[in-house]
Amino acid sequence: MLPRRVDAVVIGSGPNGMVSAVELADAGWDVLVLEAADTFGGAVRSTVADGWVSDRFSSNYPLGVASPVFRALELEKFGLKWTHAPLALAHLLDPETSVAIHPDPIDTAASVARHHPADGDAWLDLYSKYVGIREPFLQSLLTRWPPVLPAARLARRLGSAGELVRFARFMAMPMHRMAQELFEGPGGRALLAGNSFHADAPLTGSVSGTMGWLLAMLAQDVGYPVAEGGSSALSNALRLRAERAGALFVAGTPVTGIELTAGRASAVRTASGERIAVSRAVIGDVSATTLYDVLLPEASVPGGLRRDLERFEWDYPTVKVNYRLSGPIPWNSDDARVAGVVHLGGTADDLVHLSADLDTGRLPLEPFMLIGQTTKADPSRSPEGTEAVWAYSHLPRGIADDAAAEKLGDLMDRHIERYAPGFSEVVIDRDLQRPSDFVGQNASLGLGALGGGTAQLHQQLIFRPTVGLGSPRTYVTGLYLGSSAIHPGPGVHGACGHLAARTALRDASFLGPVTRALPTAALRRLQG
């Protein structure tokens, strides 16, 4: 039996929902987490069968290791262990030529310099500047909204007003331009472009450079680690941490509606007909469309918000292939043979063309592929002598049908074969995950999109998920959106859940009527 009344209900048990549960329970709240699926973790889940471990959604977590939100929870005390491959990343420019991010930045610089001598020093300079601002930058990005105090520390670290303005320009740059300004040869440019392609911003569009720069720097800083034993180990550690604080988790219990009383979230209803009264807050670790189109009473949703949601843009549909291999992939590239993550996509210019194809409805004949060789980082992922490998790519925006996914999956097989002749001979079997499969397993992954909505500038900051204040608050008092649908968006870092919990705690404090009155009124006016 579910409790009849709690202080807070968290809808969804992805990492953001679990972080919310931890922080509310730590504050002494009575917290109930309701998960529609039969297992916890949202899009951070793995399965185990016959000695093979398969990460079903996300897999490598540089943001998870670097996140100040996760670090504060000390998840290692709850069984989490990060493991690394000998190389973080190999980017294949062609079947014979690669550039790699090594654990030592000097070795990475040597790899980049093979393509242009001056680019090695450019890499070291870029990484040194990142290290100098790393902590205030990550604090600004992941722990506060608006990030007033962390941003002030970042400004002090940058030094002069001129450097601050230059950094702002740097953050706004398209990847293609940023890569041209930083590097002369193809190696360094490809590292930025490939990492930028982890998101869905066009590589000639604003802020795509930020994404490539940050992930490339994180790869150099913390690598591309996996959770030992599978991605569920991260979710299990988060759940154990929340349960120790007192949160109650219930799986297999879809929430079908949120009740409102006098403009405030007052209860949630489940598919089995149970009603749980809520005295303080409801936090939705769900997609924006699920919250506003499914869970809230239709008549309560402001007209402006409803019209904005009709223009809501998902990120690229994802197609993922999970391989069980009898041995390592026979890459031509020495780097790829020891890397935890491999990029297949060519030069930065090649990726610009691929990006344009995806944005204009064309399926590239040679798709960009992100490949995770998980056994190289964690030998427990497959029986001795074998390898567990996944690969994902994207369909063009707006195309998510099963036939297109099957076609892309076949292209992916052939693309690996081109870079690793004999690959097909080591494939024991393969498991294709289509966009429809992702949605069937997690309703928040609309159209098979893993990022909660496009990461382009028009749907970031105060425009995420629609025109608003960029915060977890909604127009309903006591209701917060705490998923990747809000700032700072995609990635397994827990920041969205942290911001939602932090805002809910502030609104429920003695000064809550003051702190929430103006933002809530502003939201109602903006979205009316």
C-alpha positions in Angstrom: 0.0 0.0 0.0 1.2 3.5 -0.8 1.2 6.2 1.9 -1.9 8.4 1.8 0.0 11.6 2.4 3.6 12.7 2.0 5.6 15.9 1.9 6.8 15.3 -1.7 6.2 13.0 -4.6 9.0 12.6 -7.2 7.6 11.2 -10.5 10.3 9.2 -12.2 13.5 7.6 -10.9 16.0 8.7 -13.4 19.2 10.2 -11.9 17.6 13.7 -11.7 14.6 12.3 -9.8 16.8 10.4 -7.5 18.9 13.5 -6.7 15.8 15.4 -5.9 14.7 12.6 -3.6 18.1 12.6 -1.8 18.1 16.3 -1.2 14.5 16.6 -0.1 14.9 13.6 2.2 18.2 15.0 3.6 16.2 18.1 4.6 13.8 15.9 6.6 11.0 15.7 4.1 8.8 12.6 3.7 9.5 11.6 0.1 7.9 9.1 -2.2 9.4 8.2 -5.6 7.0 6.6 -8.1 8.5 4.9 -11.1 6.3 3.6 -14.0 8.8 0.9 -15.1 9.4 -2.2 -13.2 13.0 -1.2 -12.5 14.5 2.1 -11.3 17.0 4.3 -13.1 15.2 5.9 -16.0 17.7 6.1 -18.9 20.5 4.9 -16.7 19.9 1.2 -16.7 21.7 -2.0 -17.7 20.7 -5.7 -18.1 22.7 -8.8 -17.3 22.3 -12.1 -19.2 24.6 -15.1 -19.4 27.6 -13.1 -18.3 26.9 -10.2 -20.7 26.2 -6.7 -19.4 24.3 -4.3 -21.7 23.8 -0.6 -21.0 20.4 0.0 -22.4 20.5 3.8 -22.8 23.4 5.9 -21.6 26.8 4.4 -20.8 29.8 6.7 -20.5 29.7 9.4 -17.8 32.3 12.1 -17.9 29.8 14.6 -16.6 28.8 12.1 -13.9 32.3 12.0 -12.6 32.9 15.8 -12.8 29.5 16.8 -11.6 29.7 18.7 -8.2 26.1 17.5 -7.6 27.2 13.8 -7.7 30.5 14.4 -6.0 28.6 15.9 -3.0 26.6 12.7 -2.6 29.7 10.5 -2.2 28.2 7.7 -4.2 31.3 5.6 -4.0 30.2 4.8 -0.4 27.1 3.1 -1.9 28.9 0.7 -4.2 29.7 2.9 -7.3 33.1 2.4 -8.9 34.2 4.2 -12.0 36.4 2.3 -14.5 38.4 3.5 -17.5 39.8 2.1 -20.7 43.5 2.7 -21.5 42.4 5.5 -23.9 39.4 7.7 -23.3 38.6 8.4 -26.9 39.8 7.6 -30.4 38.4 9.6 -33.3 38.9 8.0 -36.7 39.5 10.5 -39.5 39.6 7.6 -42.0 40.1 3.9 -41.7 43.9 4.3 -41.2 44.2 7.7 -39.5 43.1 8.6 -35.9 43.6 11.1 -33.2 43.2 10.2 -29.5 42.7 11.6 -26.1 45.1 9.9 -23.7 45.1 10.0 -19.9 48.2 12.3 -20.0 47.5 15.6 -21.8 51.1 15.6 -23.1 50.4 12.3 -25.0 47.1 13.8 -26.3 49.1 16.8 -27.5 51.5 14.5 -29.3 48.6 12.8 -31.0 47.1 16.1 -32.1 50.5 17.3 -33.3 50.9 14.4 -35.7 48.4 16.2 -37.9 50.0 19.7 -37.4 53.0 20.4 -35.2 51.7 23.6 -33.6 48.4 22.0 -32.6 50.0 20.0 -29.7 50.9 23.3 -27.9 47.4 24.6 -28.8 45.8 21.6 -27.1 48.0 22.0 -23.9 47.1 25.7 -23.8 43.4 25.0 -24.2 43.4 22.3 -21.5 45.5 24.6 -19.1 42.9 27.3 -19.5 40.1 24.9 -18.8 41.8 23.6 -15.6 42.1 27.2 -14.5 38.3 27.8 -14.6 37.1 24.2 -14.1 35.5 24.4 -10.7 33.7 27.8 -11.0 32.6 26.9 -14.5 31.1 23.5 -13.5 29.5 25.1 -10.4 27.9 27.8 -12.6 26.7 25.3 -15.1 25.4 22.6 -12.8 24.6 23.9 -9.3 22.7 27.3 -9.5 20.1 29.0 -11.6 20.6 31.8 -12.1 24.3 31.2 -11.4 25.1 34.5 -9.8 27.7 33.6 -7.2 29.5 30.9 -9.2 29.5 33.2 -12.2 31.1 35.9 -10.1 33.8 33.4 -9.0 34.3 32.5 -12.7 34.7 36.1 -13.6 37.3 36.6 -10.9 39.2 33.5 -12.1 39.2 34.8 -15.7 40.7 38.1 -14.5 40.1 41.2 -16.6 36.9 42.4 -18.1 38.4 41.8 -21.5 39.1 38.1 -20.7 35.5 37.8 -19.5 34.1 39.2 -22.7 36.5 37.0 -24.8 35.3 33.9 -22.8 31.7 34.8 -23.5 32.4 35.1 -27.2 34.2 31.7 -27.0 31.2 30.1 -25.4 28.8 31.4 -28.1 30.9 30.2 -31.0 29.8 27.5 -33.5 32.0 24.5 -33.3 33.2 24.9 -36.8 34.5 28.4 -36.2 36.0 27.5 -32.8 37.9 24.6 -34.2 39.3 26.8 -37.0 40.5 29.4 -34.5 42.1 26.9 -32.2 43.7 24.4 -34.5 45.4 24.4 -37.9 45.3 20.6 -38.7 42.5 18.1 -38.8 43.2 16.2 -35.6 42.3 18.8 -33.0 39.4 20.1 -35.0 38.0 16.5 -35.3 38.2 16.0 -31.5 36.1 19.1 -30.9 33.6 18.2 -33.7 33.1 14.6 -32.6 32.5 15.6 -29.0 30.1 18.4 -30.2 28.2 15.7 -32.1 27.2 14.1 -28.8 24.5 16.8 -28.7 22.3 17.9 -31.5 23.2 21.5 -32.2 24.2 22.1 -35.8 28.0 22.3 -35.9 27.8 25.7 -37.6 25.3 27.0 -35.0 25.8 29.0 -31.8 26.9 27.2 -28.7 27.8 23.9 -30.5 31.4 24.9 -29.8 30.8 24.9 -26.1 29.5 21.4 -26.1 32.5 20.1 -28.1 35.0 22.0 -25.9 33.4 20.9 -22.6 33.2 17.2 -23.5 36.7 17.2 -25.0 38.1 18.8 -21.9 36.2 16.4 -19.6 37.6 13.5 -21.7 41.1 14.8 -21.0 40.3 15.6 -17.3 38.2 12.6 -16.1 38.1 10.3 -19.2 35.0 8.6 -20.5 34.4 6.3 -17.6 31.7 3.6 -17.2 30.2 2.3 -13.9 31.7 -1.0 -13.0 29.1 -3.8 -13.5 26.8 -1.7 -15.7 25.1 1.7 -15.7 22.5 0.3 -13.2 25.3 0.5 -10.7 25.1 4.3 -10.8 21.3 4.2 -10.4 21.6 1.7 -7.6 24.0 3.9 -5.7 21.7 6.9 -6.1 18.7 4.9 -4.8 20.6 3.5 -1.8 21.8 7.0 -1.0 18.2 8.3 -1.2 16.8 5.4 0.8 19.4 6.0 3.6 18.0 9.5 3.8 14.5 8.1 4.2 13.0 8.3 0.7 10.6 5.5 -0.3 10.8 4.0 -3.8 8.0 2.2 -5.5 8.3 0.7 -9.1 5.7 -0.4 -11.5 3.4 2.5 -10.5 2.7 4.9 -13.3 1.4 8.3 -12.3 -1.6 9.3 -14.5 -2.4 12.7 -13.1 -1.6 15.6 -10.8 -4.5 17.2 -8.9 -4.6 21.0 -8.3 -6.3 22.8 -5.5 -6.5 26.6 -5.7 -3.6 26.7 -8.2 -1.4 24.4 -6.1 -0.3 20.8 -6.6 -2.2 18.9 -4.0 -2.1 15.2 -5.0 -1.1 12.6 -7.5 -3.1 9.8 -8.9 -1.7 6.4 -10.1 -2.8 4.0 -12.8 -4.2 1.7 -10.2 -6.5 4.4 -8.9 -4.6 5.3 -5.7 -4.4 8.9 -4.6 -1.5 10.3 -2.6 -2.0 13.8 -1.1 1.1 16.0 -1.3 1.6 18.8 1.3 4.8 20.5 -0.1 5.9 19.6 -3.6 5.6 17.4 -6.7 8.8 17.1 -8.8 8.5 15.6 -12.3 11.5 13.8 -13.6 9.6 13.4 -16.9 9.6 15.1 -20.3 8.0 18.5 -20.7 5.3 17.1 -22.9 4.4 14.4 -20.4 4.1 16.9 -17.6 2.0 19.4 -19.4 0.1 17.3 -22.0 -0.5 14.2 -19.9 -0.3 14.7 -16.1 -1.9 18.2 -15.7 -5.6 18.9 -16.2 -5.9 20.2 -19.7 -7.9 23.2 -18.7 -5.2 24.3 -16.3 -2.4 24.7 -18.9 -2.1 28.3 -20.0 -2.8 28.9 -23.7 0.6 30.4 -24.4 2.4 27.5 -22.9 0.2 25.1 -24.9 1.1 26.9 -28.1 4.8 26.9 -27.2 4.6 23.1 -26.6 3.3 22.6 -30.1 6.7 24.0 -31.3 8.7 22.0 -28.8 11.6 20.3 -30.6 13.1 17.0 -29.6 16.7 16.2 -30.2 17.8 13.7 -32.9 16.1 10.2 -32.8 18.6 7.6 -31.7 19.3 4.2 -33.1 21.5 1.9 -31.0 23.0 -1.4 -31.8 24.3 -3.6 -28.9 26.9 -6.2 -30.1 28.1 -9.4 -28.4 31.5 -10.1 -30.0 33.7 -13.2 -29.8 36.8 -11.0 -29.7 37.9 -7.4 -30.1 36.9 -5.3 -33.1 39.8 -5.7 -35.6 40.3 -1.9 -36.1 43.0 -0.8 -38.5 43.7 2.1 -36.0 45.9 1.2 -33.1 44.2 3.9 -31.0 40.8 2.4 -31.6 42.0 -1.0 -30.3 42.4 0.3 -26.8 39.9 3.2 -26.6 36.8 3.1 -24.4 34.9 5.3 -26.9 35.5 5.5 -30.6 34.1 8.1 -33.0 33.5 7.2 -36.6 32.8 10.3 -38.6 35.8 11.7 -40.5 37.0 15.3 -40.3 35.3 18.3 -38.8 34.2 19.3 -42.3 32.7 15.9 -42.9 30.8 16.2 -39.6 29.5 19.6 -40.6 28.0 18.0 -43.8 26.5 15.2 -41.7 25.0 17.6 -39.3 23.3 19.5 -42.2 22.0 16.1 -43.6 20.3 15.4 -40.2 18.8 18.8 -40.0 17.4 18.7 -43.5 15.9 15.2 -43.5 18.6 13.3 -45.3 20.0 10.0 -44.0 23.8 10.1 -44.4 25.3 7.1 -46.2 28.2 7.2 -43.8 26.7 8.2 -40.5 28.5 9.6 -37.5 28.8 6.8 -34.9 29.6 6.9 -31.3 30.9 3.4 -30.2 31.4 2.2 -26.6 33.8 -0.6 -26.1 32.7 -1.3 -22.6 34.7 -4.4 -21.9 37.9 -2.5 -22.5 37.0 -0.3 -19.5 35.3 -2.9 -17.4 36.2 -6.6 -18.0 33.1 -7.7 -16.1 30.9 -6.7 -19.0 31.4 -9.9 -21.0 32.9 -13.4 -20.6 36.7 -13.7 -20.8 38.0 -13.3 -24.3 34.8 -11.6 -25.6 33.7 -8.0 -25.9 30.5 -6.2 -25.2 30.2 -3.2 -27.6 27.4 -0.7 -28.3 27.1 1.8 -31.1 24.7 4.5 -31.7 23.9 7.0 -34.4 21.0 9.3 -35.3 18.2 9.5 -37.7 17.4 12.9 -39.4 15.3 15.2 -37.2 11.6 14.2 -37.3 12.2 10.7 -38.9 11.8 8.0 -36.3 10.0 5.1 -38.0 11.1 1.5 -37.6 12.0 1.0 -41.3 14.4 4.0 -41.2 15.9 2.7 -38.0 16.5 -0.8 -39.6 18.2 0.9 -42.6 20.4 3.0 -40.4 21.4 -0.1 -38.3 22.5 -1.9 -41.4 24.5 1.2 -42.5 26.2 1.2 -39.1 27.3 -2.5 -39.4 28.8 -1.7 -42.8 30.5 1.4 -41.6 32.3 -0.4 -38.8 33.4 -3.1 -41.3 35.0 -0.4 -43.5 37.1 0.8 -40.5 37.6 -2.7 -39.1 37.7 -5.4 -41.9 36.6 -8.7 -40.5 34.2 -7.1 -38.0 31.3 -9.2 -39.1 33.2 -12.4 -38.4 33.5 -11.6 -34.6 29.8 -10.7 -34.2 28.0 -13.3 -32.2 24.7 -11.4 -32.3 23.3 -7.9 -32.3 20.4 -6.2 -30.7 18.9 -3.2 -32.4 17.2 -0.5 -30.3 14.9 1.7 -32.5 13.3 5.0 -31.5 10.1 3.1 -30.9 11.9 0.8 -28.5 13.3 3.7 -26.5 9.9 5.3 -26.1 8.4 1.9 -25.2 10.9 1.4 -22.4 10.9 5.1 -21.2 8.0 7.4 -22.2 10.2 10.5 -21.5 12.4 9.7 -24.6 10.0 11.2 -27.1 10.8 10.1 -30.7 13.8 8.2 -29.4 15.5 11.4 -28.3 17.8 10.9 -25.3 18.4 14.6 -24.4 14.9 15.8 -23.3 14.7 18.2 -26.2 17.1 19.9 -28.6 20.2 21.4 -27.1 20.2 24.3 -29.6 20.2 27.9 -28.2 16.5 28.5 -29.0 15.6 25.8 -26.5 18.2 26.5 -23.7 18.4 28.8 -20.7 15.2 30.8 -20.4 13.8 29.1 -23.5 14.0 25.6 -22.0 11.6 23.8 -22.4 9.6 26.8 -23.6 9.7 30.5 -23.0 9.9 31.0 -19.3 12.5 31.7 -16.6 14.8 28.7 -17.1 14.1 27.4 -13.6 12.4 24.3 -12.4 9.3 26.3 -11.4 6.1 25.9 -13.2 3.0 28.1 -13.3 1.5 25.7 -10.6 2.6 26.4 -7.1 4.4 23.5 -5.6 5.0 21.8 -9.0 8.5 21.6 -10.4 10.0 20.1 -13.6 13.2 18.3 -12.6 14.3 16.5 -15.7 16.7 17.2 -18.6 13.8 19.3 -20.1 15.1 22.2 -18.0 18.4 24.0 -17.7 21.2 22.8 -17.9 19.7 20.0 -20.1 21.1 16.7 -21.4 23.7 14.7 -19.6 23.9 12.4 -16.6 24.9 15.0 -14.0 22.0 15.3 -11.6 21.9 19.1 -12.0 18.3 19.3 -13.1 17.1 17.3 -10.1 19.3 19.3 -7.8 17.9 22.6 -9.0 14.3 21.3 -8.6 14.9 20.1 -5.1 16.8 23.3 -4.1 14.0 25.5 -5.5 11.3 23.4 -3.8 13.1 23.7 -0.4 13.5 27.4 -0.8 9.8 27.9 -1.7 8.7 25.9 1.3 10.9 27.9 3.7 9.9 30.8 5.9 10.7 33.2 3.1 9.0 30.9 0.5 5.9 33.1 -0.1 8.3 35.9 -1.0 10.8 33.9 -3.1 8.1 32.2 -5.2 5.5 34.9 -5.6 7.2 37.0 -8.2 8.6 34.1 -10.4 5.3 32.3 -10.4 3.4 35.5 -11.3 6.0 36.1 -14.1 5.6 32.6 -15.5 1.8 32.9 -15.6 2.1 36.2 -17.4 4.8 34.9 -19.9 2.9 31.7 -20.6 -0.7 32.9 -20.5 
